[in-house]
Amino acid sequence: MQLSARAHIRVARPSRDLRAAERFWRNGLGLSVVWRHDATDEAGEPGEHALLMVGLPDADWHLELVHDAAAPVEPRPTEEDLLVIYLDGQVPEELVARLEEHGGKRVPSPNPYWNEWGVTVEDPDGYRLVLCVRGWSNSPES
């Protein structure tokens, strides 16, 4: 089996609070809930972990956020842990405002490239989303 350019990508991260994460990613950015698993089993007993998968319909990627109340993992993002979305156009201020209203925080990037070509917003767990004004082709310089 060979790796395909159409292989689905899942980015998985721990989250302190899946409700806060959902507000940011779904209500703020506009992603859809792809799948959700709560922390209880069929008998209503506490399960192993809860997770929330968000993405766009028909996209070849999704973001998975996981929380285990019995053994929580503290998110440890750095300033360089980025999820970059190439918009191929201006970043709407209404979108940035909506992200902030739903738990995000606009922050400067330590990398001047992202300050010039986009807007960086931290999610409730401290991970950074960059909304880039550039488009994407097979070359990151386009």
C-alpha positions in Angstrom: 0.0 0.0 0.0 1.3 3.5 -0.9 0.5 6.7 0.7 -2.0 8.7 -1.4 -2.4 12.5 -1.7 -6.1 11.9 -0.9 -5.4 10.0 2.4 -7.6 11.3 5.2 -5.7 13.2 7.9 -6.8 13.3 11.6 -5.2 15.8 13.9 -5.7 14.7 17.5 -5.2 16.8 20.6 -6.1 16.7 24.2 -8.7 19.3 25.5 -9.4 20.6 29.0 -13.1 21.2 28.1 -14.8 19.8 25.1 -17.8 22.1 25.4 -15.5 25.2 25.2 -13.6 23.6 22.3 -16.8 22.9 20.4 -18.0 26.5 20.9 -14.7 27.7 19.4 -14.4 25.3 16.5 -18.1 24.9 15.6 -19.8 28.1 16.6 -16.7 30.3 16.1 -15.0 28.9 13.0 -18.0 27.1 11.5 -16.8 23.5 11.4 -19.3 20.7 11.6 -19.4 18.0 14.3 -18.2 14.9 12.4 -18.6 12.6 15.4 -18.9 12.7 19.1 -18.4 10.2 21.9 -19.3 11.0 25.5 -17.7 9.6 28.5 -20.5 7.1 29.4 -21.1 3.6 28.1 -24.5 2.1 27.2 -25.3 1.4 30.8 -24.7 5.1 31.7 -21.5 4.3 33.6 -18.3 6.5 33.1 -16.4 5.3 30.1 -12.7 5.7 29.1 -12.8 9.1 27.4 -14.9 11.6 25.6 -14.0 13.0 22.2 -15.2 15.5 19.7 -14.4 15.3 15.9 -14.9 18.5 13.9 -14.3 19.3 10.3 -15.9 20.3 7.0 -18.2 18.0 5.0 -16.2 16.1 2.3 -12.9 17.4 3.6 -9.9 15.0 3.7 -9.1 16.0 7.3 -10.7 16.5 10.7 -9.7 17.7 14.1 -10.2 15.3 17.0 -10.3 16.7 20.6 -10.1 14.2 23.4 -10.7 14.5 27.2 -10.4 11.7 29.8 -11.9 13.0 33.1 -10.3 10.1 35.0 -6.8 10.9 33.7 -6.8 14.3 32.0 -3.9 15.2 29.8 -3.0 18.9 30.0 -2.6 20.4 26.6 0.9 21.8 26.1 0.9 23.7 22.9 3.8 25.9 21.9 3.7 29.1 19.8 4.6 27.0 16.8 1.8 24.4 17.1 -0.3 25.8 14.3 -3.3 24.7 12.3 -3.2 26.8 9.2 -6.2 27.4 6.9 -5.4 29.0 3.6 -8.4 31.2 2.7 -7.1 32.6 -0.6 -8.6 36.0 0.4 -8.9 38.4 3.2 -9.7 37.2 6.7 -13.1 38.6 7.5 -13.1 40.7 10.7 -16.5 39.2 11.5 -14.9 35.7 11.6 -12.2 36.8 14.0 -14.8 38.6 16.2 -16.9 35.4 16.2 -13.9 33.3 17.2 -13.1 35.7 20.0 -16.8 35.7 21.1 -16.6 31.9 21.3 -13.5 31.6 23.5 -10.6 32.5 21.1 -7.9 35.0 21.7 -6.2 36.9 18.9 -2.5 36.8 19.4 0.6 38.0 17.6 2.8 35.2 16.1 6.5 35.0 16.9 7.0 34.2 13.2 6.6 37.5 11.3 5.4 35.5 8.2 2.1 34.7 9.9 1.7 38.3 11.1 2.1 39.5 7.5 0.0 36.9 5.8 -2.7 36.0 8.3 -4.4 36.3 11.7 -3.5 34.0 14.6 -6.1 33.0 17.1 -5.6 30.8 20.2 -8.3 28.2 20.9 -9.5 27.6 24.5 -6.8 25.0 25.0 -4.0 27.4 23.8 -3.5 25.8 20.3 -3.1 28.3 17.5 -5.2 28.6 14.4 -3.8 30.7 11.6 -6.2 32.1 9.0 -3.9 32.8 6.1 -4.9 35.2 3.3 -2.8 33.3 0.8 -3.9 30.4 -1.3 -2.3 27.0 -1.5 -1.0 25.1 -4.4 1.7 22.5 -4.5 4.2 25.2 -3.5 4.1 26.9 -0.1 5.5 30.0 -1.7 2.4 30.6 -3.9 
